[in-house]
Amino acid sequence: MSTLPVVTSSINDIDAFRNTGDITVNLLNHFDDPFTTGLVASFNLDSSTVNNLNNVLENSNLVTGTTNVLLFDQEGQGAPLTVQNFLNYVNDEDYVNTIIHRSVPGFVIQGGGFIAEGLADALNADPPNPPSAIGVVPSDDPVVNEFSSERSNLRGTIAMAKLGGDPNSATNQWFFNLADNTFLDDEEYGAFTVFGEVLGQSDLDTLDTIASIDIFNGRIFFDQPAFKELPLILDDPNQTPTEDEDFVRYSNITVAQGSELTFEVVDNSNPSLVNAIISNNQLVLDDIPDQVGTAEITIRATDLAGDFVEDTFSVTIDDSVDPTMGPLDTAFFRFQNSNVPGTYLYATGAEAQNIRDNFPVFVEEGVAFNAAIEPNDELIPLYRFQNNQLPGTYLFVGEQERISIKEDPNFSNALAEEGIAFYAYGAGANEETAFSRFQNSNILGTYLYAAGGEADNIRNNFPNFLEEGVAFEATI
């Protein structure tokens, strides 16, 4: 394959303190597929083309007739201008009912320039007029040549066709390389810009099937000089085409965004020290309470073509407490309930990971604050209540408000206590950052906790969130 994932920056070894809480690593900062952002084009053969190929060719067993192509759209090593040029034609539906108009087995198959519609009617006209069944794809302005020797014309790649002697003349036509046509990389031949590559063997098989059918010289029949090597699906190669189904025709080309890379933990030498979990391209290292030692972690990044690269680093948990953290040593993550916009849940450790793994409705927004999970004489407990009337929405309160809720039937029936959520400094302690509580007046009984710039933004721009005062102090 032309494109391979790379390690852009090795993950540094991590030294942490005992009970440090979750450590997160953004893996997209360390791995990349330098050619692509994960954009995939699907070249979809018309169903009649697939049926004809299966009927005419003894060894053909096409199912969908789709060729999936990974587009090289990333700035830097990709060909973003060429991909955007291609996307313009796709988005304008210019490739609907386009045909492969040139096939040279062992070399290329070429399309994107011509449409075939209404051949049977054209042949039945008086007089017969086969050229009237052929349409030309309207061309946009030419695209600048983005040839790179890093994107060679290898088997399974797709490149832009252009006029001889003019490297910046590519418009709508493209071709698939059926072999390693590295001579097309030479300036003598025009240095053709590769802008994508098929994803796998089944996609190559579809191209090879197309290349295996007989070639018809259609220059005179269709009055089209480009049709010298026109592939047609005919029972008898000595026949002339009679209907649209005789062409290799694409019903359309569609484009979808895939994941540029997927990540997995392939080795953790010491799972009794730390859980290493992937979530939303983040590596979450959740240390096991009161454990110390070292673990070697290996992360694998796999691209859409199935190629992968790995990186290994160590995590060392030291038998001490981070002196800079004070008692607030555990990161709490904020999750927004997408079913009830503007409502939030705060969680850490195993609960946070359970939410990531099993509750996709809760969208992770990052670390909200650092608090404590163990009692401390300087800290107050914050209790969590779930709103029975709006499942998945929560309230966090101190001891005095907890008592008030439990004593008032109106509140105690609506709010179910779930226990202590975390420990933090109380309002007015002036030890850490003050977190204010805002109630969402659009959805009564739902709350948001914020500090600093976020709190100011809420006050200035979201009048439906009513500030109720400082709820606690924590680190950010």
C-alpha positions in Angstrom: 0.0 0.0 0.0 1.1 3.6 -0.6 -0.1 5.0 2.7 1.1 3.8 6.1 0.4 5.1 9.6 3.3 6.7 11.4 4.4 7.6 14.9 4.7 11.4 14.7 5.8 11.7 18.3 6.6 8.8 20.6 4.5 8.7 23.8 6.8 9.8 26.7 7.3 7.5 29.6 5.0 8.5 32.4 6.0 8.9 36.1 3.1 9.4 38.5 2.3 9.3 42.1 0.3 6.6 44.0 -3.5 7.2 43.6 -2.9 9.9 41.1 -6.2 9.2 39.3 -6.8 9.0 35.6 -4.1 10.1 33.2 -5.2 10.7 29.6 -3.2 10.8 26.4 -4.5 12.2 23.2 -3.3 9.6 20.7 -4.0 11.8 17.7 -1.0 13.9 18.9 1.3 10.9 18.5 0.0 8.9 15.5 -1.0 10.0 12.0 -1.8 8.7 8.5 0.0 11.5 6.7 -1.9 11.1 3.4 -5.5 11.1 4.5 -8.1 12.2 7.1 -10.1 9.0 6.6 -12.3 10.2 3.6 -13.5 7.2 1.6 -15.1 7.3 -1.9 -17.3 4.4 -3.0 -17.5 3.8 -6.8 -20.8 2.0 -7.1 -21.4 0.0 -10.3 -24.9 0.0 -11.6 -26.8 -3.2 -10.6 -27.3 -4.1 -14.2 -23.6 -3.9 -14.8 -22.9 -6.2 -11.9 -25.6 -8.7 -13.2 -24.2 -8.6 -16.7 -20.6 -9.2 -15.5 -21.7 -12.2 -13.4 -23.7 -13.6 -16.4 -21.0 -13.1 -19.0 -17.9 -13.9 -17.1 -17.6 -17.5 -15.8 -15.4 -16.6 -12.9 -17.1 -13.4 -11.8 -18.8 -13.4 -8.4 -19.3 -9.7 -7.8 -21.8 -9.0 -5.0 -22.1 -5.2 -4.8 -19.7 -4.0 -7.4 -18.4 -1.3 -5.1 -14.8 -0.2 -5.2 -13.9 1.7 -2.0 -11.1 4.2 -2.3 -9.2 5.9 0.5 -8.7 9.6 -0.6 -5.4 11.3 0.1 -6.9 14.6 1.2 -4.6 15.6 4.1 -2.5 18.7 3.8 1.2 18.0 3.6 1.8 14.6 2.0 -1.7 14.3 0.5 -3.2 15.9 -2.6 -6.0 18.1 -1.1 -6.6 20.2 -4.1 -7.0 17.2 -6.3 -9.3 15.5 -3.9 -11.4 18.7 -3.6 -11.6 18.8 -7.4 -12.8 15.2 -7.4 -15.3 16.0 -4.6 -16.7 18.9 -6.6 -17.7 16.5 -9.4 -19.1 14.0 -6.9 -21.2 16.6 -5.1 -22.5 17.9 -8.4 -23.6 14.4 -9.3 -21.6 14.6 -12.5 -20.4 11.0 -12.2 -23.9 9.5 -12.2 -24.1 6.9 -15.0 -20.5 7.5 -16.0 -18.7 4.7 -17.8 -15.3 3.1 -18.0 -14.4 4.3 -21.5 -10.9 2.9 -21.7 -9.5 -0.4 -20.5 -5.9 -1.6 -21.0 -5.5 -4.9 -19.1 -2.3 -4.9 -17.1 -2.1 -1.1 -17.2 -5.2 1.1 -16.4 -8.9 1.4 -16.6 -10.2 5.0 -17.1 -13.4 6.8 -16.5 -15.0 10.0 -15.3 -15.4 11.6 -18.7 -18.5 10.1 -20.4 -22.1 9.2 -19.6 -24.1 6.4 -21.4 -27.9 6.8 -21.4 -30.5 5.7 -24.0 -28.5 3.5 -26.3 -31.5 1.3 -27.3 -33.6 4.4 -28.2 -30.7 5.8 -30.2 -30.3 2.6 -32.2 -34.1 2.5 -32.9 -34.1 6.1 -34.2 -34.5 6.7 -37.9 -31.8 6.9 -38.8 -29.9 5.1 -36.0 -27.8 7.5 -34.0 -25.5 5.7 -31.4 -23.5 8.9 -30.7 -26.6 10.5 -29.2 -26.5 8.1 -26.3 -23.1 9.3 -25.2 -22.9 12.4 -23.0 -19.8 14.3 -21.9 -19.2 15.1 -18.2 -18.9 18.9 -18.0 -15.5 19.9 -16.9 -14.6 22.5 -14.2 -11.4 24.6 -14.2 -8.2 22.4 -14.3 -6.6 21.5 -11.0 -2.9 22.2 -10.2 -0.8 19.1 -10.5 0.0 17.8 -7.0 2.3 14.9 -8.0 4.6 13.5 -5.3 7.0 10.7 -5.5 5.7 9.6 -2.1 2.4 8.8 -3.9 3.5 6.6 -6.7 1.3 5.1 -9.4 1.2 1.6 -7.9 -1.4 -1.1 -8.4 -4.7 -0.1 -6.8 -4.1 3.6 -6.8 -6.3 6.2 -8.6 -4.8 9.1 -10.4 -6.0 12.1 -12.5 -5.8 11.9 -16.3 -4.6 15.0 -18.1 -3.5 16.3 -21.5 -0.1 15.4 -22.8 2.5 18.1 -22.3 0.3 20.0 -19.7 0.8 18.9 -16.1 -1.9 21.3 -14.9 -4.7 20.1 -17.2 -6.5 17.5 -15.1 -10.3 18.1 -14.8 -12.9 15.2 -14.5 -11.2 12.1 -15.8 -9.4 9.6 -13.5 -7.8 6.2 -13.9 -7.1 3.2 -11.7 -3.6 1.6 -12.0 -3.9 -2.1 -12.6 -0.1 -2.6 -12.2 2.8 -0.9 -10.6 3.0 1.8 -13.3 5.9 3.7 -11.7 7.0 5.1 -15.1 3.9 7.4 -14.8 5.8 9.1 -12.0 8.4 10.3 -14.4 8.2 13.9 -15.6 8.7 12.6 -19.1 5.3 11.0 -19.0 3.7 13.9 -17.1 4.0 12.8 -13.5 0.4 11.8 -12.9 -1.1 12.8 -9.5 -2.2 9.9 -7.3 -5.0 11.0 -5.0 -6.3 7.7 -3.5 -5.9 4.0 -3.1 -8.3 1.1 -2.9 -8.9 -0.2 0.6 -8.5 -3.9 0.1 -8.3 -7.0 -2.1 -12.1 -7.2 -2.8 -11.8 -3.7 -4.3 -8.9 -4.8 -6.5 -10.9 -7.8 -7.5 -13.6 -5.6 -8.9 -11.1 -3.6 -10.9 -9.6 -6.8 -12.3 -13.0 -8.1 -13.2 -13.7 -5.0 -15.2 -10.3 -5.2 -16.9 -11.0 -8.8 -17.9 -13.9 -8.1 -20.3 -13.5 -7.7 -24.1 -12.5 -4.4 -25.7 -14.5 -2.7 -28.5 -13.1 -0.1 -30.8 -16.0 2.3 -30.6 -14.4 5.4 -32.3 -16.5 5.1 -35.4 -19.6 3.5 -33.9 -19.9 6.3 -31.3 -18.1 9.0 -33.2 -15.8 9.4 -30.2 -12.0 9.2 -30.6 -11.6 8.4 -26.9 -13.4 5.0 -27.3 -10.6 3.1 -29.0 -10.3 0.7 -26.1 -13.9 0.7 -24.8 -14.8 -2.3 -22.5 -18.2 -3.8 -23.2 -20.0 -6.7 -21.5 -21.1 -8.8 -24.5 -21.7 -12.5 -24.9 -20.0 -12.3 -28.3 -17.1 -9.8 -28.7 -17.9 -9.6 -32.4 -21.3 -8.0 -31.6 -22.0 -4.3 -31.3 -23.6 -2.8 -28.1 -27.4 -2.6 -28.0 -28.3 -1.2 -24.6 -26.9 0.8 -21.7 -26.3 -2.4 -19.7 -23.5 -3.3 -22.1 -21.3 -0.6 -20.7 -19.3 -0.7 -17.5 -21.4 2.0 -15.8 -21.4 3.5 -12.4 -24.7 4.4 -10.9 -22.9 7.0 -8.7 -19.9 7.7 -6.6 -20.4 8.5 -2.9 -18.1 9.8 -0.3 -18.2 9.2 3.5 -15.9 10.2 6.4 -14.3 7.3 8.1 -11.9 7.1 11.1 -8.4 8.0 10.0 -7.0 5.7 12.6 -8.3 3.3 15.2 -6.4 2.5 18.3 -6.0 -0.5 20.6 -3.9 -1.5 23.6 -2.1 -4.6 22.4 0.1 -5.1 25.5 -0.1 -4.1 29.1 2.7 -5.8 31.1 1.2 -5.0 34.5 -2.6 -4.7 34.4 -2.7 -5.0 38.2 -1.0 -1.6 38.3 -3.0 0.4 35.7 -6.0 -0.2 33.4 -5.2 1.1 29.9 -8.3 1.8 27.9 -9.0 3.6 24.6 -11.9 6.0 24.4 -12.6 8.5 21.7 -9.0 8.5 20.5 -7.9 9.0 24.1 -5.7 6.6 26.0 -7.1 6.6 29.6 -4.7 5.2 32.2 -6.7 4.4 35.3 -4.3 3.4 38.2 -5.4 0.7 40.6 -5.7 2.2 44.1 -2.7 1.9 46.4 -0.6 0.0 43.8 3.0 1.0 42.8 5.3 -0.3 40.1 5.9 -0.1 36.4 3.9 -1.2 33.4 5.0 -1.3 29.7 2.1 -0.3 27.5 2.0 -0.8 23.7 -0.5 1.1 21.5 -1.3 0.1 18.0 -2.7 2.5 15.4 -4.4 1.0 12.4 -5.5 2.8 9.3 -8.5 2.1 7.1 -6.5 -0.1 4.8 -5.5 -2.3 7.7 -1.9 -1.2 8.0 -0.6 -0.4 11.5 2.2 1.0 13.6 2.9 0.5 17.3 4.5 2.6 20.1 5.6 1.4 23.5 6.1 3.4 26.7 6.3 2.9 30.4 4.1 4.0 33.3 5.7 4.1 36.7 3.6 4.7 39.8 5.7 5.9 42.7 5.0 5.1 46.4 4.3 8.7 47.3 1.7 11.5 47.0 2.0 14.3 44.5 3.0 17.3 46.8 1.7 19.8 44.3 -1.8 18.4 44.3 -2.8 18.6 47.9 -5.8 16.6 48.8 -7.6 17.2 45.5 -5.8 14.6 43.5 -8.4 12.9 41.3 -9.6 14.2 37.9 -13.4 14.3 37.4 -14.7 14.2 33.9 -17.8 16.0 32.6 -20.3 14.1 30.4 -23.2 15.8 28.7 -26.4 13.9 28.3 -27.2 14.3 24.6 -30.8 13.1 25.2 -31.3 16.1 27.5 -29.2 18.9 26.2 -27.7 21.2 28.9 -27.5 18.5 31.6 -24.3 17.0 32.9 -22.8 14.1 34.9 -19.4 14.2 36.7 -17.5 11.0 37.2 -14.1 9.5 37.6 -12.3 6.2 37.6 -14.2 3.0 36.9 -17.5 4.8 36.7 -16.2 7.2 34.1 -14.9 4.3 32.0 -18.2 2.5 32.3 -19.9 5.6 31.0 -17.5 5.7 28.0 -17.9 2.0 27.3 -21.6 1.5 27.7 -23.5 4.8 27.6 -22.8 6.6 24.3 -25.6 9.0 25.1 -23.2 10.7 27.5 -20.7 12.7 25.5 -17.4 13.2 27.3 -16.2 16.8 27.4 -12.9 16.5 29.3 -11.7 17.1 32.9 -14.0 19.4 34.7 -12.1 19.7 38.0 -9.9 17.8 40.4 -11.4 16.7 43.7 -10.8 14.0 46.3 -12.3 10.6 46.6 -11.1 10.1 50.2 -12.3 12.1 53.2 -10.0 14.8 54.6 -10.5 17.1 57.6 -10.2 20.2 55.4 -12.8 19.0 52.9 -16.5 18.7 52.7 -18.4 15.8 51.1 -20.5 16.5 48.0 -23.5 14.1 47.6 -25.0 13.1 44.3 -28.7 12.9 43.7 -30.4 11.6 40.5 -33.6 13.3 39.3 -36.2 10.6 39.1 -38.4 12.6 36.8 -35.5 13.1 34.3 -33.4 10.0 34.4 -29.8 10.7 33.6 -29.7 14.2 35.2 -27.9 14.9 38.5 -27.6 17.3 41.4 -24.5 17.6 43.7 -25.0 19.1 47.1 -23.3 19.6 50.5 -24.4 18.2 53.8 -26.8 21.0 54.7 -28.6 21.0 51.4 -28.7 17.2 51.5 -30.5 17.3 54.8 -33.0 19.8 53.4 -33.8 17.6 50.4 -34.3 14.5 52.6 -36.6 16.4 54.9 -38.8 17.9 52.2 -41.1 15.3 50.6 -41.4 17.4 47.4 -37.7 17.0 46.9 -37.0 13.6 48.4 -39.6 12.0 46.1 -38.1 13.6 43.0 -34.4 13.2 43.9 -32.8 9.8 44.7 -29.6 10.0 46.8 -26.7 8.0 45.3 -24.0 8.7 48.0 -20.9 10.8 48.3 -19.6 11.8 44.8 -16.4 13.5 45.9 -14.8 15.7 48.5 -13.8 19.3 47.9 -13.3 22.6 49.7 -16.4 24.4 50.8 -17.7 27.7 49.5 -15.7 30.5 50.9 -12.7 28.4 51.9 -10.5 30.5 49.5 -8.3 27.6 49.0 -8.9 26.7 45.3 -11.1 27.7 42.4 -14.7 28.4 43.2 -17.3 26.4 41.1 -20.7 28.1 40.8 -23.9 26.1 40.4 -26.2 27.1 37.5 -29.7 25.7 37.2 -31.1 25.3 33.6 -34.4 27.1 33.8 -35.5 25.4 30.5 -35.3 22.0 32.2 -36.1 22.5 35.8 -34.1 20.3 38.2 -31.0 20.1 36.1 -27.7 21.8 36.9 -24.2 22.8 35.6 -21.1 23.5 37.6 -18.6 25.9 36.2 -15.7 28.2 37.1 -13.5 30.9 35.6 -14.0 31.8 31.9 -16.7 29.2 31.4 -18.8 30.6 34.3 -18.4 34.1 32.9 -19.5 32.9 29.4 -22.6 31.3 31.0 -23.4 34.5 32.9 -23.0 36.7 29.8 -24.5 34.5 27.0 -26.9 31.9 28.5 -29.6 33.6 30.5 -31.5 30.3 30.8 -28.8 29.1 33.2 -29.6 30.8 36.6 -26.6 31.2 38.9 -27.3 29.9 42.4 -24.0 30.7 44.1 -20.7 28.9 44.8 -21.2 25.2 45.3 -17.6 24.1 46.2 -14.0 24.8 45.5 -11.8 22.5 43.5 -8.7 22.6 41.3 -8.7 23.1 37.6 
